[in-house]
Amino acid sequence: MRPVLAIALKDLRQRLRDRSAWVIVFLAPVVITALMSMAFSGTAAFHAKVAVVDLDHGTAAAGLLQTLRSPQLADTVSVRSYPATEEAAQAVRHGPEQAGIVIPAGFTAAVAGGRPEPVTVLSSVDYPLQAQLANAVATSFVAQVNADRLSVATALTAGALPADLPRLSAQAAELRLPVQARPADASGYALKGVSYFGPSMGMFFVLFTIGFAARGYFSEQRQGTLDRIAAAPLGRGTVLLGKSLATFAYSLAGLATTLTAAHFVFGARYADPLGVAALCVGMSVAVVCLTTLVIVVSRTERQAEQLSSVVVFALVLLGGNFVFASAGPAALRRLALFTPNGWALRGFTDLGTGVSGLAAVRDPLLGIAACSAVVALVAAVLFRLRRTP
């Protein structure tokens, strides 16, 4: 093992003398993770400015306004009244409001008996989430009103006297829908943006190790370093193992640095540290196999550089490193399963939502191993074909 370690340490020293290697694998992923953390940590600060036009001025309209100004929505919704629909629409279209609700005239009277005009929700293309929130509040209130009307109608049908209508209406107004939906994460806790994009950006930049290692190989070949190593009493397997060990250690160190910073500095959380370590090791092995394939296929340093760039960007685009894989189309999610980084992100997503133990990393590790084995097999076949006269 001494010659293997000597070759690996020699490659690592050469790599670490290159400032760009420090920037791309250690500094850049941490900086991008910080930006991602800031970009996806604003959910708690979400706020909707809602314009309200009350053309009814009745008790039903007052109920909707009371709902919008309730303590439960005080930190999320701010309400401003407008006298006319056009003014509210202008405020939503050009600012300062982000969504609007128009309560039609005669709404309260129609609720008591008849078919009321629908409540209108004004939306802006610049604030779709705020419009969804306003629509959800209005829809919930209308559903409650319809339930109250139905309960009164049911009582009258069952034999209640028409004279009891005011009392029944007042009692119905105090009722609330008994069945409600409450959101809950099936895995344990919600996935934080930094818990996904931390390992995502770490893998993205670590994949550039493929280009570093391939260029270093051809540079040593051009300078005659490989010939001098081959002249020593060392087998070709020893040289290959040493270089592979250097690439593995470099990739693992880059991933470990990014994920450590993501956890301790930016608040990423994972249910199982051992699972995180296993995924990092598996991804580092995949980088070694991909590097070997690029070296075998390429003939020159320029070809290795170009091919490694194609491989890196193909993997990150298919694997979902730039977007949440679950938000992509079904075809993209299936293609991600043909990439080692796609499988790794699947494992990190499970770990980031509270899944722990073998259940979180078994399938991702098997997927990474399968991808690595296929790449290694292709590299071995191509290498043998190149050596065959």
C-alpha positions in Angstrom: 0.0 0.0 0.0 3.0 2.3 0.4 3.4 3.0 -3.3 -0.4 3.5 -3.7 -0.4 6.1 -0.8 2.7 7.8 -2.3 1.0 8.3 -5.6 -2.2 9.4 -4.0 -0.4 12.0 -1.8 1.6 13.2 -4.8 -1.6 13.8 -6.7 -3.3 15.5 -3.8 -0.4 17.9 -3.3 -0.5 18.8 -6.9 -4.2 19.3 -6.7 -4.0 21.5 -3.6 -1.4 23.7 -5.1 -3.9 24.8 -7.7 -6.0 27.7 -6.3 -8.8 27.0 -8.7 -9.2 23.5 -7.1 -9.7 25.1 -3.7 -12.2 27.6 -5.1 -14.3 25.2 -7.1 -14.5 22.2 -4.8 -14.3 23.9 -1.3 -15.3 27.6 -1.5 -17.8 27.9 -4.4 -20.2 25.2 -3.1 -20.3 26.8 0.3 -21.0 30.2 -1.2 -23.7 28.9 -3.5 -25.2 27.0 -0.5 -25.3 30.2 1.4 -27.2 32.0 -1.4 -29.6 29.1 -1.7 -30.2 29.2 2.1 -31.1 32.9 1.9 -33.3 32.3 -1.1 -35.3 29.5 0.5 -35.4 30.8 4.0 -38.0 33.5 3.3 -41.1 31.3 3.7 -41.5 32.5 7.3 -41.5 36.1 6.1 -44.3 35.5 3.6 -46.8 38.3 3.7 -49.8 39.2 1.5 -51.2 42.7 1.1 -54.9 42.3 0.2 -57.2 45.0 -1.1 -60.8 44.6 0.0 -63.8 46.2 -1.7 -67.0 45.9 0.4 -70.0 46.7 -1.8 -72.4 45.0 0.6 -71.8 46.5 4.0 -73.8 43.7 5.6 -73.2 41.2 8.3 -71.9 38.5 5.9 -69.4 41.0 4.4 -68.3 41.9 8.0 -67.7 38.3 8.7 -65.3 38.0 5.8 -63.5 41.1 6.8 -63.3 39.8 10.4 -61.8 36.6 9.0 -59.1 38.4 7.1 -58.3 40.5 10.1 -58.3 37.6 12.5 -55.4 37.0 14.9 -54.5 33.8 13.0 -53.8 35.8 9.9 -52.4 38.9 11.5 -48.7 38.0 10.7 -49.6 36.8 7.2 -52.2 39.2 5.8 -52.6 42.9 5.9 -56.0 44.3 4.7 -56.7 47.7 3.1 -60.2 48.8 2.1 -61.0 50.4 -1.2 -64.3 52.1 -2.2 -64.5 50.7 -5.7 -63.5 47.6 -7.7 -61.5 49.6 -10.3 -59.4 51.3 -7.6 -58.6 48.0 -6.0 -57.8 46.4 -9.4 -55.4 49.3 -10.1 -53.8 48.9 -6.8 -53.3 45.1 -7.4 -52.1 45.6 -11.0 -49.6 48.4 -10.3 -49.1 48.2 -6.5 -49.0 48.5 -3.6 -51.5 45.6 -3.1 -50.7 42.0 -4.1 -54.2 40.6 -4.3 -57.8 41.7 -3.8 -61.2 40.5 -2.7 -64.5 42.1 -4.0 -67.6 41.4 -1.9 -70.7 42.1 -4.2 -73.6 44.3 -3.3 -76.5 42.4 -1.8 -74.3 39.6 -0.6 -75.7 39.5 3.0 -79.3 39.7 1.8 -78.8 36.9 -0.7 -77.2 34.7 1.9 -80.4 34.9 3.9 -82.4 33.7 1.0 -81.5 33.4 -2.7 -78.4 33.0 -4.8 -75.7 35.6 -3.9 -73.2 36.9 -6.5 -69.8 35.3 -6.2 -67.0 36.9 -4.2 -64.3 38.0 -6.7 -60.6 37.5 -6.1 -58.3 39.9 -7.9 -54.8 38.5 -8.7 -51.5 39.7 -10.1 -49.1 37.7 -12.2 -46.3 39.1 -10.0 -47.7 37.6 -6.8 -49.3 34.3 -7.5 -48.9 32.9 -4.0 -50.6 35.9 -2.5 -53.5 35.5 -4.9 -53.8 31.8 -3.9 -53.9 32.8 -0.3 -56.6 35.3 -0.9 -58.6 32.8 -2.9 -58.2 30.2 -0.2 -59.5 32.5 2.5 -62.5 33.6 0.4 -63.3 30.0 -0.6 -63.1 28.9 3.0 -65.5 31.7 4.1 -67.9 31.0 1.3 -67.9 27.3 2.2 -68.7 28.2 5.8 -71.6 30.4 4.6 -73.0 27.7 2.4 -72.8 25.2 5.3 -74.7 27.7 7.5 -77.4 28.1 4.8 -77.7 24.4 4.4 -78.1 23.8 8.1 -80.9 26.4 8.3 -82.6 24.9 5.2 -82.3 21.4 6.8 -83.9 22.6 10.0 -86.8 24.2 8.2 -87.3 21.1 6.1 -87.3 19.0 9.3 -90.2 21.0 10.7 -88.9 24.2 12.2 -91.2 27.1 12.0 -90.4 30.1 9.7 -90.7 32.3 12.7 -87.6 30.6 14.1 -85.5 31.7 11.1 -83.7 34.6 12.8 -82.8 32.3 15.8 -81.7 29.5 13.5 -79.6 31.9 11.4 -77.9 33.3 14.5 -77.1 29.8 15.8 -75.8 28.7 12.4 -73.5 31.7 12.3 -71.8 30.4 15.5 -71.2 26.9 14.0 -67.9 25.9 12.3 -67.3 23.1 9.8 -66.6 20.0 12.0 -64.3 18.3 9.5 -61.1 20.2 8.6 -57.9 19.3 6.8 -54.6 19.9 8.6 -51.3 19.7 6.7 -48.7 17.3 8.1 -45.5 16.0 6.6 -45.6 12.2 6.1 -41.9 11.7 6.7 -41.5 13.7 10.0 -40.7 17.3 9.1 -40.7 19.5 6.0 -37.6 19.6 3.7 -35.6 22.8 4.1 -34.3 24.3 0.9 -30.7 24.3 2.2 -31.0 20.6 3.1 -31.6 19.9 -0.6 -29.4 22.4 -2.3 -26.5 22.0 0.1 -25.6 18.5 -1.1 -26.9 19.4 -4.6 -24.4 22.2 -5.0 -21.7 20.1 -3.3 -22.1 17.3 -5.8 -22.3 19.8 -8.7 -18.9 21.3 -7.9 -17.3 18.0 -6.9 -18.2 16.6 -10.3 -15.7 19.1 -11.7 -13.1 16.9 -10.1 -13.5 14.7 -13.2 -12.0 17.4 -15.3 -9.2 18.2 -12.9 -8.2 14.5 -12.6 -8.4 13.9 -16.4 -6.4 17.0 -17.3 -3.8 16.1 -14.6 -3.5 12.6 -16.2 -2.8 13.9 -19.7 -0.5 16.6 -18.3 1.6 14.0 -16.6 1.6 11.9 -19.7 2.8 14.9 -21.8 5.5 15.7 -19.3 6.7 12.1 -19.1 5.8 11.7 -15.4 3.7 8.6 -16.1 6.6 7.0 -18.1 8.9 7.5 -15.1 6.4 6.0 -12.8 5.9 3.1 -15.2 9.7 2.5 -15.2 9.6 1.8 -11.5 8.8 -1.7 -10.3 5.1 -0.8 -10.0 2.2 -2.4 -11.8 -0.3 -0.4 -13.8 -2.9 -1.3 -11.3 -0.9 0.3 -8.5 -0.7 3.6 -10.4 -4.4 3.5 -11.2 -5.3 2.7 -7.6 -3.2 5.6 -6.3 -4.7 8.1 -8.7 -8.2 6.8 -7.9 -7.6 7.1 -4.2 -6.5 10.7 -4.6 -9.7 11.5 -6.6 -11.8 9.7 -4.0 -10.2 11.6 -1.1 -10.5 14.9 -2.9 -14.2 14.4 -3.8 -15.1 13.2 -0.3 -13.4 16.1 1.3 -15.3 18.5 -0.9 -18.7 17.0 -0.1 -17.9 16.8 3.6 -16.9 20.4 3.7 -20.1 21.6 1.9 -22.4 19.5 4.0 -20.7 20.4 7.3 -21.1 24.1 6.5 -24.7 23.5 5.4 -25.5 21.9 8.7 -23.6 24.0 11.2 -23.8 27.4 9.5 -27.0 27.4 7.4 -29.2 25.0 9.4 -29.5 22.0 7.2 -30.8 19.0 9.1 -30.6 15.3 8.3 -32.1 12.4 10.3 -29.1 10.1 10.1 -25.4 11.3 9.9 -24.2 7.9 9.0 -26.6 7.9 6.0 -25.1 11.2 4.9 -21.6 9.8 5.2 -22.6 6.7 3.2 -24.1 8.8 0.4 -20.9 11.0 0.3 -18.7 7.9 0.0 -20.9 6.4 -2.7 -20.9 9.6 -4.7 -17.1 9.9 -4.4 -16.8 6.4 -5.8 -19.0 7.4 -8.7 -16.8 10.4 -9.4 -13.8 8.0 -9.6 -15.5 5.8 -12.1 -16.6 8.7 -14.2 -13.1 10.1 -14.2 -11.7 6.8 -15.4 -14.2 6.7 -18.2 -13.3 10.2 -19.4 -9.6 9.4 -19.4 -10.2 6.2 -21.3 -12.4 7.8 -24.0 -10.2 11.0 -24.4 -7.1 11.1 -26.5 -5.8 14.6 -25.5 -6.0 17.0 -22.6 -8.4 19.2 -24.6 -10.7 16.3 -25.4 -10.7 15.3 -21.7 -11.6 18.9 -20.7 -14.5 19.1 -23.2 -15.8 15.6 -22.5 -15.8 16.2 -18.7 -17.7 19.4 -19.1 -20.4 17.6 -21.2 -20.6 14.8 -18.6 -20.9 17.2 -15.6 -23.7 19.3 -17.1 -25.5 16.3 -18.4 -25.5 14.7 -15.0 -26.6 17.8 -13.1 -29.4 18.7 -15.5 -30.7 15.1 -15.6 -30.1 14.5 -11.9 -32.1 17.6 -10.6 -29.2 19.5 -9.0 -30.6 22.9 -10.1 -34.3 22.3 -9.3 -36.2 20.2 -6.8 -36.5 16.8 -8.6 -40.0 16.3 -7.2 -41.2 19.5 -8.9 -40.0 18.3 -12.3 -42.0 16.3 -14.9 -42.3 12.6 -14.5 -40.0 12.0 -17.4 -37.2 14.0 -15.7 -37.7 12.2 -12.5 -37.3 8.9 -14.3 -34.1 10.1 -16.1 -32.7 11.2 -12.8 -32.6 7.5 -11.7 -30.0 6.9 -14.4 -27.5 9.2 -12.7 -25.6 8.7 -9.5 -26.2 12.3 -8.3 -30.0 11.8 -8.9 -30.0 8.8 -6.6 -27.9 10.6 -4.1 -30.3 13.6 -4.0 -33.1 11.2 -3.5 -31.3 9.8 -0.4 -30.5 13.3 0.9 -34.2 14.3 0.4 -35.4 11.4 2.5 -32.8 12.1 5.2 -33.8 15.8 5.1 -37.4 14.9 5.8 -36.8 12.8 8.9 -36.3 9.3 7.4 -33.4 7.5 9.1 -31.7 4.2 9.0 -31.3 1.8 6.1 -34.7 2.7 4.6 -33.4 6.2 3.7 -30.2 5.2 1.9 -30.6 1.6 0.8 -32.1 2.2 -2.6 -30.0 5.4 -3.3 -26.8 3.5 -2.5 -27.8 0.6 -4.7 -28.7 3.0 -7.5 -25.3 4.8 -7.1 -23.5 1.4 -7.1 -25.3 0.3 -10.2 -24.5 3.5 -12.1 -20.9 3.3 -11.0 -20.6 -0.4 -12.0 -22.0 0.3 -15.5 -19.5 3.2 -16.0 -16.6 1.2 -14.7 -17.6 -1.7 -17.0 -17.8 0.5 -20.0 -14.4 2.1 -19.1 -12.8 -1.4 -18.8 -14.2 -2.6 -22.1 -13.1 0.6 -23.9 -9.6 0.4 -22.3 -9.2 -3.2 -23.4 -10.3 -2.4 -27.0 -7.8 0.5 -27.1 -5.0 -1.8 -26.1 -6.0 -4.5 -28.6 -3.9 -4.2 -31.8 
